[in-house]
Amino acid sequence: MLDHLGTTKRTHHCGALRREDVGQTVTLMGWVNSYRDHGSVLFLHLRDREGITQIVFDQQFNAELLERAQGVRSEYVLSITGKCILRDEKNFNPIMATGEIEIMAEELKVLNDAQTPPFEIDNCRAAEDLRLKYRYLDLRRPEIQANFRLRHRLALAARRVLDEQGFYEIETPILTKSTPEGARDYLVPARTAPGKFFALPQSPQLFKQLLMISGYDKYFQIARCFRDEDLRADRQPEFTQIDIERSFVQPEDIFATIEPLICEFFQIAGIEPPATPFLRMSYHDAMNRYGIDKPDLRFGLEFVDLSEHFAGSSFTVFADVVKKGGAIKAIVVPGAASWSRKQYDEIIEHARIYGAGGLAYIQVLEGESKSALTKFLGADGIAAVISATGANVGDAILMIGGRWDVACTAMGQVRLEVGRREKLIREEENRLLWVVDFPMFEYHDEDKRWYAMHHPFTSPIDEDIEKLDGQDLGGVRAKAYDLVFNGNELGGGSIRIHRADVQARIFEALGLTPEEAREKFGFFLDALSYGTPPHGGIALGLDRIVMIFARAKSLRDVIAFPKVASGSDLMTDSPSGVSPAQLAELKIKTLS
């Protein structure tokens, strides 16, 4: 029979009691985590979000109470009143924060019973799909609750630090206009305007710029964002970002805003804060040296450019690459001269995944080194390459040739794969940097046109504005920047365009006619004409930050009710069909 809570009040959380609380009569409330019935004595672990406390039911102390306790099961909800006592020293449990004490039960209320859970909360080895179907049970697991405790503290710190810097927290609309921002919009039919749709925001981008135009100077928001795109471990269709915008700034001002906040996050996560200012690296340097715009600096394998060594060489594959303006990128892998042929083949296949035509290598050995290139370069040519790379005996030189961006990208992925395989990453280190001066545009071979690399409201670097009139937009740099932590992008932003004439030139470069630009962004273009201050900002991915600091394996471990790879919610069985009446009200017909 279940009990009523009545006037009973909880005095402590289950993780609160310590040696100094011995002698107190306390009331704890929570879930049965586990129990051990020894006949005359029953030990029960009671759990809430703050921890676990051991409860003792002893026949010698209260036989009737013990008999009632023997009827409870895992995940029953209990209220227990008893005296806090010190355990025998030999029974201390160093794993539990409350491991020196236990509660001798004097009163037991069964507030609710529970079905047998589909998986163990205390020792969960269930498949993720099962855990997500019963997400409300999965969320009871202490390791998951620790993630959300960290998430709360980081969000609270963001609000406090930004408030101290003079920012206002302002909400922006969830139902808004569909605008091209790089991913598909989620569309919401408007009942009062048949055939027309709202869009869920991919970001508050235009609205935060409008707030700068409105004179609010410093804005932030912990904002929900929506993108209809394919999912992966670090991507969800709905996500949260710490969205920030300031007026009258340049990139260094944004960096000065963000760096104290990131240092605060480190402290909250119990990690030594990094030195400030953070390292700066241009996009070109990041790609040229590491082959990626979010380089992991916790290990070496920095590229060596061998283009000059292969220009005009008898190895025509690389020589032709250089002749066409491409590059030969190399890394030196310590100890890899002893790799098996299988290991080299696996790395070659990995390079091909990322666009490389192949990968050449030299095994640096005592005496004569081994390489398929020897027949083209001769021993002297091989020795020259070894000298240029600084390789030592026992090392291997891996080389990829191709168009500069392809060679860099493929070798960048090879570098990361080798770093993982060879355990070169210094996991105890934490390396932060700002990657700056991104290209303004990127060219897509599929449809032979230029696109904005970030978004079309990013400001070009002042001295590059005149290049907008040229044929090659690839040389235009943007006042854009990303914050990178151990090879992960924590956030990105830019200084925005505040002049209507520059904005018009960007739209023109992207192939938008004035009519198309007005149709898509008319309200924003109007606003630009009413005295827009220079402004810029950044968006930090809160979900990703929590995932990294919590050392979680997936974003799903730090989002309360996440979606799976198909974009569906296994718990609510959504998306789902709706009634014909609802569709009729919206003037919508489905194809099936």
LOLUM-591897 format. One record per atom (N, C-alpha, C): x, y, z. Coordinates in steps of 0.02 Angstrom, whole numbers, plus 50000, padded with zeros to 5 digits. Each point is the difference from the previous one (the first is absolute). Last residue first. Layout:
<atoms>
XYZ/...
</atoms>
This chain:
<atoms>
500515057447501/499874992950012/499434999150050/500815021549929/500054996249937/499844992650010/498905021350144/500624996149995/499994995949937/498815024650070/499884993149979/500684996549996/498855023850125/500574996049977/499764993149979/498965020550118/499965000049926/500594996249969/499375002550238/500595003449975/500015000549924/498264988850113/500015006650030/500585004249975/499844977349937/499495004149965/500005007150027/501364984050107/500275001849934/499525004649962/499284991250206/500555004950010/500295002349933/498374983049996/499705006450019/500535005450011/500624977349956/499785003649940/499705006850017/501794990250173/499334998449976/499835003849935/502544993050060/499495004150032/499334998649966/502574986150038/499465002749959/499535004450040/502574998250076/499444995549992/499485003249955/502875001250087/499385003049975/499454994849988/500764993150190/499885005649954/500615000749955/499454986050209/499824997349935/499805005649952/500895001350230/499335002549984/499744997249934/502144992850078/499585000050059/499285002149983/501795000049839/499764993350014/499534999850059/500595018849811/500014999550073/499704993250018/501315008749760/499394998350036/500134999750075/501585003449810/499645006150018/499374998750040/501774984349924/499465001049951/499625006550012/501724992650151/500295001949935/499475001349947/499145003650246/500484995249974/500205002049929/499205017050209/499774996149943/500554994949981/499525011450257/500305000749934/499654995849947/499735011050251/499574995749959/500225000649927/501375010050170/499534996250040/499584995149959/502535006949952/499365003049981/499464995750032/502294994050012/499965006450035/499375003949980/500684978349910/500114999250072/499945006550038/499864998349761/499394997350030/500074999050075/501815007049857/499565005550021/499384997450034/502164984550013/499525002449950/499625006050028/501714988450124/500144997249934/499575003149946/500965011950236/499464995749975/500164997749929/501165015150171/500324994149968/499464994949979/499755022850094/499754994150036/500334993649976/500505020549894/500225000650069/499764994250043/499335000749772/500734999750004/500235000250072/497685002449955/500234993449980/500754999350009/499035021250032/499854995550056/500254993049984/500215015549829/500445001950055/499884995350060/498574997949815/500674997349986/500485001650056/497825009050013/499974992750003/500704997049991/499745023449973/499964997950070/500014992450006/501025016849813/499564994250004/499994997250070/500405026049912/500354994350029/499504994250006/500245023949848/499554995150029/500414994150024/500415028349941/500214993149997/499444995750028/500545027349894/499844995450055/500254993149988/499775029149917/500214993149988/499844995750060/499855027349870/499834995250053/500234993049980/499715029049933/500434994049992/499864995250057/497955015549950/500685000550027/500424994049978/497865012649874/500214993750031/500725000850027/497975014949891/500545001350047/500214993850038/498274999249829/499815004750054/500555000750053/499894984749804/500005006849974/499845005250054/499974975850032/500695002349990/500035007449979/497904988750021/500295001950065/500715002649992/498874991449809/499715006450022/500325002350065/500594979049925/500315005149958/499725006950017/499024981450104/500675001250026/500365005449960/497864992649933/499945003450065/500685001750028/499914987549796/499785006949994/499975003750065/500794977049911/500265003750057/499765007250003/499304983349832/500234995850055/500165004050063/499295010949797/499484995150018/500204996150062/501545015249907/499465003450035/499464995150022/501794991849871/500245002150066/499455003450040/499564994449777/500034994050042/500235001750070/499995017449842/499314997850013/499994993950046/502095008449921/499695004550050/499294997950019/501524980249918/499795006349970/499735004550055/501864980250028/499325002150018/499855006649964/502134987150003/499544998749947/499285001750015/502115003250128/499694993550011/499484998349947/501105021150004/500524995049991/499734992950007/498565018150045/500144999749929/500534994649986/499495004850223/499444996549968/500134999249925/501545012850118/500064993050019/499444996049967/499975023249974/500544997149960/500094992550017/498455012750125/499754999149931/500534996749957/500595006150219/499544994350000/499744998549930/501295019250032/500424994050003/499564993849998/498915020650010/500334999349936/500444993849997/498855006250202/499554997349950/500354999049933/501214998750244/499855004849947/499584996749946/500904988750192/499555005150027/499825005349948/500944972550037/499975005749954/499505005150029/501334983750170/499485000049949/500075006049953/501734983250150/499775006949998/499525000449941/500234976350120/500305004749952/499815007150018/500074971250089/499665006349991/500365004449951/499824973850148/500245004149945/499615006449994/500694976550173/499555005249977/500325003949944/500904979850097/499545001850054/499515005349977/501524980049873/499775006949995/499505001350056/502114982150002/499275000849996/499825007349995/502264991250033/499754997449936/499255000349992/501105008350199/500204993149990/499714996949936/499055022250024/500254996950062/500154992749986/499375025749870/500154992849994/500324997550065/498485021649878/500364998150060/500074992450000/499715018649788/499754994250036/500434998950062/499375021449808/500454996650047/499624994250032/500015022049796/499674994350031/500504996250043/499905019949828/500125001150072/499624994850039/500904995749744/499465002550042/500245001450070/501114999049730/499994997450068/499445003350040/500604994849726/499695004650048/499984996750068/500784989749792/500505004050035/499715004850051/498704985649850/500364996050049/500525003850039/498595007249811/499785002050067/500364996150054/500475007249738/500144994650048/499825002350070/499695014749815/499734993649977/500084994450052/499765026650073/500424995849957/499664993549982/499205017950151/499875001449929/500404995549953/500244999750238/499334997649984/499835001049927/501995007850117/500064993849962/499334997249980/500285019350143/500055001649928/500084993749957/499954998450239/499355001849973/500035001349925/501814994450162/499794995349948/499345001949968/501115011650186/500425000749940/499804995249944/498804999550211/499955006549968/500405000449935/498954977050079/500555004150026/500055006449959/497594989150004/500674998849972/500525004050039/497644991650111/500375005649969/500654997749969/497564986650035/500685000650026/500385005549963/497774991149956/500025006350038/500685001050033/499194980249869/500115005949956/500025006750037/500944976350103/499335002349978/500105006649964/501804982750017/499635000350063/499275001849986/501334997749813/500274994650041/499654999950068/498895007949764/500315002950060/500254994350044/499914995949736/499555000450058/500365003650057/500174996049706/500285001750066/499455000450052/500084984149766/499865006650026/500295000850070/499654979649844/500445005149971/499825007150024/499094977450063/499585004849962/500405006049975/501154981550105/499394996949975/499585004849957/502055006050120/500094997449932/499344997349972/500435019850184/499734993249995/500044997749928/501335019250169/499744998349933/499764992750001/500215020750195/500264993549979/499644998049936/500605024450157/499594995949956/500324993149990/500975016150147/499325002649999/499534995349961/502254992150136/499785002549936/499275002450005/501375001550225/499724994949955/499885002949931/501125008650220/500105001849929/499784994349954/500544991550245/499755006449976/500115000649924/499934983050238/500164999849929/499665006049968/500794994750263/499555003349954/500264999049929/500444983450223/500235005149954/499425003049962/500904981150214/499495004449971/500335004749951/500504975550145/500275005249956/499425003649966/500794981550211/499435003549971/500275005949960/500974974150107/500065007149981/499345002849976/500384976850061/499995004250060/500055007449984/500134982549833/499325000950025/499975004650061/501604997049786/500135000950071/499335001850035/500554985949765/499635005750029/500125000150075/500804982849848/500445005850005/499675005950035/499464975249929/499935002850068/500485005850013/499544986949793/500664999650033/500005002950071/498015000249864/500264993149998/500654999350040/498995021749977/499594995450040/500304993050004/501065016049863/500045002250070/499614995450046/499834996849767/500644997650026/500085001950074/498125008549891/499954992750006/500644997050028/499955023149953/499584998450056/499954992550011/501215007549811/500335002050063/499584998150061/499054997149788/500514994950013/500365001650066/498515015949923/499644994250026/500474994250014/500915019249901/499745001850067/499634994250032/500744998449777/500544998950047/499795001850071/498445004049830/500134992850005/500564998650050/499505022749954/499454996750034/500144992550010/501565012949875/499995002050071/499464996150038/500124997049766/500594997150033/500015001650074/498315010049871/499894992850005/500594996650036/500125023249954/499494998750050/499884992550010/501585007049832/500205002050068/499484998150052/500204984849786/499805007050008/500105002050073/501454979949970/499365001749969/499885007450002/501564978150124/500025005549952/499315001149970/501334987950231/499405000449957/500085006049954/501544982750185/499955005749953/499364999449959/501574990750235/499404998949960/499885006349958/502134987350140/499765006349970/499404998249956/501264987850228/499734999449932/499765006849977/501974989750192/499405003849983/499754998149931/502034991450095/499434997050034/499355003649986/502235013749979/499974992849989/499434997050043/499625025249946/500544996150029/499924992749982/499175025749889/499844993350024/500634996550026/499565022849896/500294999150067/499864993250029/499445010549778/499474998950050/500284999350070/501435003249809/499525005550001/499474999350054/501594982549960/500325005950030/499515005750007/499294980849887/500094998550071/500305006050036/499835001349768/499345000550031/500054998850075/501954997049875/499825007250002/499315001050033/500774978049960/500385003150055/499835007450007/499114988349818/499684997750062/500345003350060/500985003849792/499365003550005/499634998150063/502004988749950/500145007050019/499355003950008/499914977649923/500185000350072/500125007250022/498334996949795/500684997650016/500145000950074/497935004949868/500415005250029/500734997950010/498314985249906/499915006449965/500515005250025/499904978050094/500144999149928/499905006449960/499484999450234/500724999549988/500174999449926/497785000450111/500235005949964/500754999649983/498744984150134/499874998949929/500255005949958/501164993350236/499445003849972/499914998149927/501774997050236/499554996449955/499445004649976/502755003750086/499295000450018/499584996749946/502634995050073/499565002249946/499284999950023/501715001550190/500234998249934/499515002649948/498814998150216/500735000249998/500244997649931/497585010349995/500354994450032/500755001350001/497365010449945/500695002350012/500364994750041/497885000249822/500194997150064/500745001650011/497995012149846/500704998150004/500114997250071/497725004849820/500355000150064/500724997749993/497455009449870/500674997249993/500355000250069/497315000049902/500475002550051/500664996449990/497565007249851/500414994750030/500455003150053/498285012249891/500074994849950/500394994150025/498455016750155/500684998949975/500004994549947/498035007550131/500155003049936/500694999049973/498914991150207/499975007350003/500285003349937/499954976350030/499335002050022/499925007549996/502134990049965/499575000149941/499285002150017/501624996750172/500135006149962/499545000649940/499924980350127/499725005650039/500105006549962/501004980849913/499274999949989/499665005750038/502294997150037/499895002149930/499265000349985/500654991250206/500085007350000/499895002749929/499984976750027/499425002950035/500035007750000/501834987749912/499424999649956/499385003250032/501974997950129/500075005249948/499395000049954/500094983050160/499915006650033/500065005749950/500454978049925/499285001050014/499875006850032/502224992849965/499695002349937/499265001350010/501445002850219/499894994649951/499705003049936/501645013950175/499314998149984/499994994349950/501955012350090/499884992950015/499284997849987/500805022649978/500374996149951/499884992650010/499155018250143/499554996649952/500384996249945/500775014850195/499964992850009/499614996249948/499515025850011/500534996750038/499874992450007/499245016849801/499694996150054/500564996350038/499645022749830/500494995150023/499694996450060/498875013249772/500094999850073/500514994650016/499185016649771/500294994150032/499965000750075/499085010449737/500015000650072/500254993550031/499905014649756/500194993550027/500085000950075/498515014549799/500494999650055/500144992750017/499075016149769/499814996350059/500574999750051/499925009649769/499885004650056/499784996550064/500724990349783/499325002649996/499815004550058/502124989049990/499955004049939/499325003349993/500384984550175/500335006550013/499945004549940/499194978349975/499595003550051/500295006950012/501204985449862/499435002949966/499555003950048/501824987950090/500255005649960/499425003549964/499594980050121/500075005950044/500235006149960/499784980249878/499365001050035/500035006350043/501954991849884/499565004549963/499335001250035/502544994650064/499384997050023/499435004449974/502205006449964/499824994649954/499394996150025/500375026750055/500324993650014/499774994749950/499345024250025/500454997849947/500344993450013/499005009350209/499925003949939/500524997849949/499864992050228/499734995849947/499875003949935/500875010050201/500424994149990/499754995749942/498795019450073/500625001949965/500434993949985/498014996950129/499855001849930/500645001649962/499484992550237/500544997349958/499915001949927/499235007150270/499835000949929/500604997949957/499074992150253/500585002749964/499805000649927/498444998650242/500174998649930/500695003049982/499384991250250/499865005849958/500264998649930/499904985950212/499864998049930/499795006049958/499774997850273/500375003249946/499764997949932/498465002150231/500544995849974/500305003449939/498235009950121/500274996050055/500514994849975/498555016949880/500705001750012/500324995950056/497904999849808/500154997450067/500755000950011/498335014649825/500564995450013/500054998050074/498275009949821/499954999350073/500554995250024/499695005149770/499905006650029/499864999850075/501624983849837/499335000450027/499915006850032/502124991149914/499514997249955/499285000250023/502295008050087/499664994350033/499444997149958/501475018449929/500434996550048/499684993750028/498905014749842/500654998749971/500444995850045/497835007650072/499954995149946/500684998049973/499945016550166/499724993950028/499954994549946/500675021849935/500524996450037/499754993450027/498445013949893/500494997549952/500554996150035/498385010950133/499724994249965/500514997049952/501015013550205/499585001349942/499744993549970/500595004850262/500284996849940/499535001549941/500575005850287/499665001849937/500354996449943/499784995850288/500385000149938/499565002149941/499265008450243/500084993749965/500415001149936/500395016250213/499524998649947/500134993349967/500164995150212/499715004749951/500535005249983/499904972750102/500285006850001/499655004249948/498654979450112/500565001449953/500265007150010/498884984550201/499825004649945/500605001449955/499514977250141/500435006050004/499835004549941/498104983950092/500604999549958/500395006650005/497724993350090/500564997450039/500644999149961/497785009549936/500114993049982/500594997050039/499495022950026/499404996350021/500094992649987/501685014549922/500004999650074/499414995950025/500145004549769/500524995450021/499994999150076/498575016049908/499764993249986/500524994950022/500605022550010/499534998450053/499724992949990/501365008649833/500414998550059/499554998350060/498955007449804/500274993249990/500434998050060/499165021950000/499464995250007/500254992949993/501495018149962/499854999150071/499444994950012/500525004949772/500534996450034/499894999450076/498535012649843/499914992750004/500524996650044/500005024049950/499374998250032/499984992650016/501805008749878/500065002250069/499354998750039/500054995549768/500444995350035/500055001850074/498835014749862/499614993850010/500434994950038/501075019649936/499515001550052/499574993950016/501564999149821/500334999650065/499525001650058/499245001949768/500074993350027/500324999650069/498805022649958/500404996249952/500114993050031/497995020650046/500534995250018/500394997749939/497795013150059/500625004049999/500604995650019/497794988350075/500085005549953/500685003350008/499064973350048/500215006450028/500065005249945/498954972950071/500125005349950/500195006450036/499484970850031/500275006250027/500115005049943/498944973950091/500015004749944/500185006950026/500104972850059/500075006350037/500145005349947/498604976749951/500635003749996/499975006150044/498734974149940/500025006250039/500675003449992/498274981949848/500595000750042/499985006850033/498694980649824/499895005950042/500565000250052/500224983849840/499595004649961/499795006150039/502384987550043/499304998650013/499575005049960/502764989650029/499515004449966/499304997750016/502184988950051/500055006850027/499535004849964/500054976549945/500094999950072/500025007150030/498664998849778/500594996150018/500095000850075/498045006049780/500285000250068/500624995750005/498695015449796/500174993250022/500385000350066/498335020049953/500584997249966/500144993150028/498475022550042/499784993749971/500574997149959/499915017550218/500254999049933/499804993049976/499695020250214/499724994249966/500284999549929/500315011950273/500085000649928/499814993449967/499915015650251/499844993849966/500035001149924/501355014450200/499484999649948/499924992949973/500915018050191/500114992949996/499434997449956/501075025349996/499424995750008/500244992849999/500825028850001/500144992949998/499354996250011/501155026949937/499444995250006/500284993050009/500665028249991/500254993450021/499424995450014/499595021349884/500725000150013/500304993250019/497735011049932/500074996350063/500724998450018/498815012149803/500375003650051/500104996350065/499004994249774/499525003150047/500355003350059/501194987549837/499725005849965/499545003950046/500794979950080/500555004849998/499775006449965/498514982450004/500065002850067/500585004950004/499694987949801/499485005250007/500025003150069/501394981649960/500255005949965/499495005850003/499374979650089/500505003050044/500335006049966/498414987949876/499685003550056/500525003150047/500664986449814/499755006649978/499705003950059/500884978050052/500485004449967/499725006949984/499394978550136/499695006650006/500375005449960/499824973649925/500365003950051/499635006650006/498984983349883/500644996550001/500485003350049/497235001150015/500645003349986/500604995350001/497444994749916/500345000050065/500715002649988/497905007349844/500574995550007/500245000350072/497475004649864/500555002550042/500584995049993/498055003149807/500344996350053/500455004650041/497704997649808/500605003550023/500264996750063/497974993449889/500524999649949/500645003650018/497845008150126/500064993649965/500535000349945/499595013450224/500235002149933/500124993749959/499284998450225/499655006249981/500225002749932/501004980450098/499284998749991/499645006249975/502584992449962/499635005450035/499254999049986/502254982150007/499455003049963/499625005150042/502614992850013/499394999550041/499445003349961/502694988849957/499455004549981/499394998550043/502854997450004/499394996750020/499435005049989/502315001349854/499585002450054/499474994850019/502534995749888/499275000449989/499665002850062/502495008149958/499674993650010/499265000749985/501415018849960/500484994549994/499704993150010/498885022249999/500555000650048/500454993849999/497725014349879/500544995249985/500605001050046/497405004750075/500545003449963/500564995149986/497275002550102/500504995549971/500495004049959/498655009950217/499994999549927/500544995149976/498854997250248/500305005649963/499964998649925/499504991250272/499664999949935/500255006049961/500944998650203/500084993149978/499644999149932/501095024050111/499444995649982/500214992949982/501415014150182/499815001449931/499494994849978/501035011250251/499764994549959/499815002449930/501885009350188/499395001749963/499804994049957/501825009950205/499724993949971/499335001649969/502225016650039/499304998750014/499824993249970/502525010250088/499564997449948/499284999450025/502175007350115/499515004849976/499544997749945/501774988450137/500295004049946/499505004749969/499364985150173/500535004150029/500345004449947/498414984149930/499675005450036/500525004750030/500794980749899/499775004849950/499625005850032/500744982350139/500585003449971/499785005349950/498304986450098/500335004350049/500575004049969/498854984049867/499565005650017/500355004950048/501124980149947/499965004349941/499575006150015/500144983450164/500615004049996/499985004649941/498264984750023/499955005150052/500615004649999/499994981449858/499515004949977/499935005750050/501374982050061/500315003749946/499525005449973/499214985350167/500505004550028/500345004149945/498414983449937/499685005550037/500525005050025/500804980449899/499685004449950/499675006050035/500924983150136/500525004049968/499695004949950/498564984850097/500235004550052/500545004749972/499254982949864/499525005650002/500145004850057/501354980549974/500065004149939/499535006050004/499864983950169/500605004150008/500115004549940/498284983949993/499815005850041/500605004550013/500394979949887/499635004649957/499805006250040/501064983050116/500485002949954/499665004849951/498674987650160/500425005350030/500485003349952/497594989749928/500684997550011/500455005650026/497685002549928/500124998950071/500724997850015/499085003249777/500195006350032/500104999350075/499184981849870/500705001249985/500265006350034/497704995250009/500384995750045/500755000949990/498555011949862/499875002350068/500334995650052/500054994149767/500485005350018/499895002550071/499354980049848/499815001250069/500455005550029/500324995049780/499294998650002/499725001350070/502325001449965/499655005949976/499254999049997/501414982050064/500045005350050/499625006349978/500194982149849/499564998250056/500015005550053/501465002549818/499315000649978/499504998350055/502364997150037/499775006950003/499275000749978/500854977350117/500115003549937/499705006950003/500744988750232/499504999449948/500205003849937/500994996450229/500374997949940/499534999549941/500135010450274/499664999749935/500484997949944/499625001150266/500564997149963/499784998849928/498545010950157/500625000250038/500604997649960/497754999349917/500215007050007/500695000350030/498934979649851/500225002050067/500225007349999/498074991049834/500724999450007/500185002450070/497744998949939/500254996149943/500764999449999/498515002650233/500255004049943/500264995549944/498004994250174/500704998349991/500265003949939/498035011750128/500114993949961/500744998449998/499005014050206/500275000549932/500014993249968/498845016450223/500354994049978/500235001049929/499585018750205/499774997349937/500404993749985/500105010850212/499625005249966/499754997849931/500734989050244/500054998249929/499555004849963/501305001950246/499405001449961/500144998049928/501124995750263/500024998949928/499325001649971/501695003350240/499345000649968/500104999149925/501814997150145/499495000050053/499305000549971/502774992949922/499315002049984/499554999450061/502635005449969/499624994750032/499265002049996/502145007749840/499405002150037/499674993750028/502715006749937/499404996749976/499425002250044/502845006949931/499404999950042/499464995649969/502155004449900/500194999050070/499394999550045/499955004049754/500214993350018/500214998950071/499085018049836/499694998950066/500234993550031/500765006149786/500135006150039/499724999350070/500794978449858/499425004250012/500195006250041/501634983649948/499725001949935/499415004850008/501194989450185/500345006049973/499725002349933/499014986650219/499994999249927/500305006249968/500074985950256/499995006349962/500024998549925/500104983950188/499465000149951/499945006749963/501564995250179/500154994949949/499474999949945/499745014450188/500535002449956/500154995049945/497565001950102/500634997250024/500545001849949/498035017049998/500134993049983/500624997650038/498315019650084/500654998849969/500084992649986/497595013850005/500494996750042/500654999049962/497415013450002/500644999649965/500514997050048/497274996050006/500575003350032/500624998749959/497405001549899/500414996050044/500585003950028/497814998449801/500245003950057/500394995450046/499065000649727/500294996350056/500245004850053/498434996449758/500205005050051/500234996150060/499794992749721/499944999250073/500145006650036/499464986049748/500125006750028/499854999850074/500874980049817/499465002450042/500205006950028/501494986649865/499665006049973/499355001650036/500914975850046/500375005349965/499535005149971/498934987250201/500404997849943/500355006049968/498644990750250/500155005149950/500464997249946/499214988150201/499535000149945/500155005149946/501184997050211/500154994349957/499524999549941/499735016250174/500545001949953/500164994349952/498464996350177/499705004349948/500535001949948/500714987450184/499554996049959/499695004249945/501335010850160/500404995949956/499554996049953/498975012350169/500255004449948/500424996149949/499244988850191/499445001549956/500225004449942/501564994650171/499854994249958/499445001549951/501845014750133/499285000749984/499834994649949/502114999850123/499785006850014/499255000949987/501124979549954/500065001350072/499745006950018/500104993649771/499484996450036/500025001450075/500835017349808/500284994850044/499434996850039/500725016649776/499414997550035/500224993950039/501315022249875/500024993550033/499334998750033/501175016049785/499504999550053/500034993050029/501695017749843/499804993250021/499535000550060/500395018149791/500124998750070/499774992950017/500695017449771/499724993850027/500184999550074/499715022349812/500434994550021/499604994250029/499175021049898/500615002250033/500444994350023/497804998049892/500475002949952/500665002050032/498784980150118/499695005849967/500535003349958/499594974650142/500335004549952/499555005949984/500574977950186/499495004849978/500355005449959/500494973350086/500305006249976/499455004449971/500064979150193/499675003149942/500375006449982/500114975550159/500355006249982/499695002549935/499214982650213/499945001949929/500365006649990/499834977550189/500215006949985/499925001249925/499434979250090/499875004050061/500205007349991/500114987449795/499544996750046/499835004350059/501375007349817/500364994750036/499564996450050/499885016849766/499604997150055/500384994250031/500455023149844/500284993550016/499654997550062/499675019949783/499894997650068/500324993150008/499785025049833/500174992950007/499864997950072/499195020849913/500524998749950/500194992649999/497765014950071/500404994250021/500504998549944/499075025250041/499854993749966/500444994550027/499205022950142/500304998449935/499794993349975/500275017250237/499504997749952/500344998849933/500505003750291/500234999949931/499444997549955/500475010550265/499514997049954/500275000849929/501104999050273/499935003149934/499444996549961/501375004150254/499444996449970/499825003649936/502514999550125/499395003549978/499464995149978/502244993250063/499585001650058/499365003649982/502155001949840/499834994250042/499625002350062/501025013549820/499274999850009/499784994250044/502295004449927/499805005150048/499255000250013/500994985249834/500174998050068/499755005050053/498675002249778/500704998250011/500104998150074/497935005549788/500214998450069/500724997750003/498695006049793/500225005650042/500334998050065/498844988649798/500725000649997/500305004850049/497624995549975/500324993650013/500775000349996/498495021350079/500064995949940/500404993850016/498545012450193/500644999849965/499924996449934/498125004250142/500495004250035/500675000549962/497204995749942/500694997649989/500485004850035/497424995750079/500445004549962/500704996849993/497184993550060/500714998150003/500425004649956/497544999050036/500395005850022/500754998550005/498514985349835/499755003750058/500435006050017/500094980049837/500565004050025/499805003850062/498844976649940/499965007049981/500615003750028/499904972949929/499915005050053/499925006949970/499464972949910/500405006149995/499825005050054/499944972049993/499585005950000/500445006250000/
</atoms>
